Amino acid sequence: SYTLEYAYNDFCLSQVARSLGKEQEAAKYLKRSLNCYNLFDPSTGFFRARDTLGHWMADFDPARMGNPAWLGPHFYEGTSWHYSTYVLHDLPGLIDRHGGKARITAYLDRFFDGRFFTHDNEPDIHAPYLYNYVGQPWKTAEKVSEIIRKQYRHARNGLPGNDDSGTLSSWYIFSSLGFY
């Protein structure tokens, strides 16, 4: 999970550098942001850990969660399912690595239908919106409406998880307004 999060941070740094006219630094950080794909296993369609020799770690289970969640073996507060769509800065590249729009759509369908999606934490709250990138916005609308209806309520404990600096409440407001 750290590699995926740092990759996004590198992408953001590249954008700041570009806005400052520092093209060499922008290119450096943009290239570095794609290093996350070193952990993408095309045979499984998941991001997963490697050992110090570069081999895939044994006994891979994309649904394995730490106990407690923040002490997972390779993912912080989540699983490989949660983090395997976390390449927000290169969604076309992620789609390509999955083998195209039809294959990643099947992956997303399995993600939601298999109940691997968890809205109570941040690593995958963007996932319902990925259907927009594969040309199926009606699935985004369906998933977002379902999450709002089932996960939020008007009560003291009406948020589905830890609001971490307003993340879940912001998601609710923006999603209720129809954008992300």
The 8 nearest C-alpha neighbors of each residue, nearest first, counted from 0:
[[1, 74, 3, 2, 75, 4, 82, 73],
 [2, 0, 4, 3, 5, 74, 75, 6],
 [1, 3, 5, 0, 4, 35, 6, 34],
 [4, 2, 6, 0, 1, 5, 35, 7],
 [3, 5, 1, 7, 6, 2, 0, 8],
 [4, 6, 8, 2, 7, 3, 1, 9],
 [7, 5, 32, 9, 3, 4, 8, 2],
 [6, 8, 10, 4, 9, 5, 32, 88],
 [7, 9, 5, 11, 10, 6, 12, 4],
 [10, 8, 12, 6, 32, 28, 7, 11],
 [9, 11, 7, 13, 29, 32, 8, 12],
 [12, 10, 8, 14, 13, 9, 7, 15],
 [13, 11, 9, 15, 14, 10, 16, 8],
 [14, 12, 25, 28, 10, 16, 11, 29],
 [13, 15, 17, 11, 12, 16, 18, 10],
 [14, 16, 12, 18, 17, 13, 19, 11],
 [15, 17, 25, 21, 13, 19, 14, 18],
 [18, 16, 20, 14, 25, 19, 15, 21],
 [17, 19, 15, 20, 16, 14, 21, 13],
 [20, 18, 16, 17, 21, 15, 22, 14],
 [19, 21, 17, 18, 22, 16, 25, 15],
 [22, 20, 16, 17, 19, 24, 23, 25],
 [21, 23, 25, 24, 17, 20, 26, 16],
 [22, 24, 26, 25, 21, 27, 16, 17],
 [25, 23, 27, 26, 22, 21, 16, 28],
 [26, 24, 13, 22, 16, 17, 23, 28],
 [25, 27, 29, 23, 24, 28, 30, 22],
 [28, 26, 24, 30, 25, 29, 31, 23],
 [29, 27, 31, 13, 9, 30, 25, 26],
 [28, 30, 26, 32, 10, 13, 31, 27],
 [31, 29, 27, 28, 32, 33, 26, 34],
 [30, 32, 28, 33, 34, 29, 27, 9],
 [33, 31, 6, 9, 29, 10, 30, 34],
 [32, 34, 35, 31, 30, 36, 6, 29],
 [35, 33, 36, 31, 32, 37, 6, 30],
 [36, 34, 33, 37, 3, 38, 2, 6],
 [35, 37, 39, 38, 34, 33, 46, 40],
 [38, 36, 35, 34, 39, 40, 33, 46],
 [37, 39, 36, 46, 47, 35, 48, 40],
 [40, 38, 46, 36, 37, 45, 41, 47],
 [39, 41, 42, 45, 43, 44, 46, 38],
 [42, 40, 44, 43, 39, 96, 97, 45],
 [41, 43, 40, 44, 45, 39, 97, 96],
 [44, 42, 45, 41, 40, 46, 39, 97],
 [45, 43, 41, 40, 42, 97, 39, 46],
 [46, 44, 83, 43, 40, 39, 47, 79],
 [45, 47, 39, 38, 83, 40, 79, 44],
 [48, 46, 38, 45, 39, 79, 49, 40],
 [47, 49, 56, 55, 38, 73, 50, 46],
 [48, 50, 55, 56, 54, 53, 51, 47],
 [51, 49, 53, 52, 54, 56, 55, 48],
 [50, 52, 53, 49, 54, 56, 55, 48],
 [53, 51, 50, 54, 49, 55, 56, 48],
 [52, 54, 49, 50, 51, 55, 56, 48],
 [55, 53, 49, 50, 52, 56, 51, 48],
 [54, 56, 49, 48, 57, 50, 53, 47],
 [57, 55, 49, 48, 50, 54, 59, 58],
 [56, 58, 59, 55, 54, 49, 50, 48],
 [59, 57, 60, 56, 55, 61, 63, 48],
 [58, 60, 57, 61, 56, 47, 63, 55],
 [59, 61, 62, 63, 58, 79, 78, 64],
 [62, 60, 79, 80, 63, 78, 59, 45],
 [61, 63, 60, 78, 80, 64, 79, 115],
 [64, 62, 60, 61, 78, 65, 79, 71],
 [65, 63, 78, 71, 68, 77, 62, 66],
 [71, 64, 66, 68, 70, 67, 69, 72],
 [67, 65, 68, 70, 64, 71, 69, 72],
 [66, 68, 65, 70, 69, 71, 64, 76],
 [69, 67, 65, 76, 66, 70, 71, 64],
 [68, 70, 76, 75, 67, 71, 65, 66],
 [71, 69, 65, 68, 67, 66, 72, 75],
 [65, 72, 70, 74, 64, 73, 69, 68],
 [71, 73, 74, 65, 70, 64, 75, 63],
 [74, 72, 71, 48, 0, 75, 47, 78],
 [75, 73, 0, 71, 77, 78, 72, 76],
 [74, 76, 69, 77, 71, 0, 70, 73],
 [77, 75, 69, 68, 74, 71, 78, 70],
 [76, 78, 75, 74, 81, 64, 68, 79],
 [79, 77, 81, 80, 64, 62, 74, 63],
 [78, 80, 61, 82, 81, 83, 46, 45],
 [79, 81, 78, 83, 61, 82, 62, 115],
 [82, 80, 123, 78, 79, 122, 77, 83],
 [81, 83, 85, 79, 84, 80, 122, 78],
 [82, 84, 46, 45, 80, 85, 79, 81],
 [83, 85, 82, 86, 126, 81, 123, 87],
 [86, 84, 82, 83, 87, 3, 122, 123],
 [87, 85, 88, 89, 84, 90, 93, 3],
 [88, 86, 89, 85, 90, 7, 84, 125],
 [87, 89, 86, 90, 7, 10, 32, 11],
 [90, 88, 92, 91, 87, 86, 93, 33],
 [89, 91, 93, 92, 87, 94, 86, 88],
 [92, 90, 94, 93, 89, 95, 132, 96],
 [93, 91, 95, 89, 90, 94, 96, 86],
 [92, 94, 90, 96, 95, 91, 97, 89],
 [93, 95, 91, 97, 99, 92, 96, 100],
 [96, 94, 99, 92, 98, 97, 93, 91],
 [97, 95, 93, 98, 94, 92, 41, 99],
 [96, 98, 94, 95, 103, 99, 102, 44],
 [97, 99, 95, 96, 102, 94, 100, 103],
 [100, 98, 95, 94, 102, 101, 97, 103],
 [99, 101, 133, 103, 102, 104, 94, 98],
 [100, 102, 104, 103, 99, 105, 133, 98],
 [103, 101, 105, 104, 100, 99, 98, 97],
 [102, 104, 106, 105, 100, 101, 97, 94],
 [105, 103, 107, 101, 106, 102, 100, 108],
 [104, 106, 108, 102, 103, 107, 109, 101],
 [105, 107, 103, 109, 104, 108, 110, 102],
 [108, 106, 110, 104, 109, 105, 103, 111],
 [107, 109, 105, 111, 110, 106, 112, 104],
 [110, 108, 112, 106, 107, 113, 111, 105],
 [111, 109, 107, 115, 108, 113, 112, 106],
 [110, 112, 114, 108, 113, 109, 116, 115],
 [111, 113, 109, 114, 108, 110, 115, 107],
 [114, 112, 109, 111, 110, 115, 108, 116],
 [115, 113, 111, 112, 116, 110, 117, 109],
 [114, 116, 110, 113, 111, 117, 80, 81],
 [117, 115, 114, 111, 110, 118, 81, 123],
 [118, 116, 119, 115, 120, 123, 81, 114],
 [117, 119, 120, 124, 116, 159, 123, 121],
 [118, 120, 160, 159, 117, 161, 121, 167],
 [121, 119, 118, 122, 160, 117, 161, 124],
 [120, 122, 124, 123, 119, 118, 166, 167],
 [123, 121, 81, 82, 124, 120, 85, 77],
 [122, 124, 81, 125, 126, 121, 82, 116],
 [125, 123, 121, 126, 118, 122, 120, 127],
 [124, 126, 123, 128, 127, 129, 122, 179],
 [125, 127, 129, 128, 123, 124, 84, 130],
 [128, 126, 139, 129, 125, 142, 143, 130],
 [127, 129, 139, 126, 130, 125, 131, 132],
 [130, 128, 131, 126, 132, 127, 133, 125],
 [129, 131, 135, 133, 132, 128, 139, 136],
 [132, 130, 136, 129, 134, 135, 133, 128],
 [133, 131, 129, 130, 134, 135, 128, 90],
 [134, 132, 100, 130, 131, 135, 104, 129],
 [133, 135, 131, 132, 136, 130, 100, 137],
 [136, 134, 130, 131, 137, 138, 133, 139],
 [135, 137, 131, 139, 138, 130, 134, 140],
 [138, 136, 140, 139, 135, 141, 130, 131],
 [139, 137, 141, 136, 140, 135, 142, 130],
 [138, 140, 136, 127, 128, 142, 137, 141],
 [141, 139, 137, 143, 138, 142, 144, 136],
 [140, 142, 138, 144, 139, 143, 137, 145],
 [143, 141, 145, 139, 144, 140, 127, 138],
 [142, 144, 146, 140, 145, 141, 139, 147],
 [145, 143, 147, 141, 142, 146, 140, 148],
 [144, 146, 142, 148, 143, 147, 149, 141],
 [147, 145, 143, 149, 150, 148, 144, 142],
 [146, 148, 144, 145, 151, 150, 149, 143],
 [147, 149, 145, 146, 150, 144, 151, 152],
 [150, 148, 146, 147, 145, 151, 152, 144],
 [149, 151, 146, 159, 147, 148, 152, 158],
 [152, 150, 157, 158, 147, 149, 148, 159],
 [151, 153, 157, 154, 150, 158, 148, 149],
 [154, 152, 157, 151, 155, 156, 158, 150],
 [155, 153, 157, 156, 152, 158, 151, 159],
 [154, 156, 157, 153, 158, 152, 151, 159],
 [157, 155, 154, 158, 159, 152, 153, 160],
 [156, 158, 152, 154, 151, 153, 155, 159],
 [157, 159, 151, 160, 156, 150, 152, 167],
 [158, 160, 119, 150, 151, 157, 118, 161],
 [161, 159, 119, 158, 162, 120, 167, 118],
 [160, 162, 163, 119, 120, 159, 158, 167],
 [161, 163, 165, 167, 166, 164, 160, 168],
 [164, 162, 165, 161, 166, 167, 121, 120],
 [165, 163, 166, 162, 167, 161, 168, 169],
 [164, 166, 162, 168, 163, 167, 169, 170],
 [167, 165, 169, 162, 168, 163, 164, 170],
 [168, 166, 170, 162, 169, 165, 171, 158],
 [167, 169, 171, 165, 170, 166, 172, 162],
 [170, 168, 172, 166, 171, 167, 165, 173],
 [171, 169, 167, 173, 168, 172, 174, 166],
 [170, 172, 168, 174, 169, 173, 175, 167],
 [173, 171, 169, 175, 174, 170, 176, 168],
 [172, 174, 176, 170, 175, 178, 171, 179],
 [173, 175, 177, 171, 176, 178, 172, 170],
 [176, 174, 172, 177, 173, 171, 178, 147],
 [175, 177, 173, 174, 178, 172, 171, 179],
 [176, 178, 174, 175, 173, 179, 140, 172],
 [179, 177, 174, 173, 176, 175, 172, 128],
 [178, 173, 174, 177, 170, 128, 125, 176]]
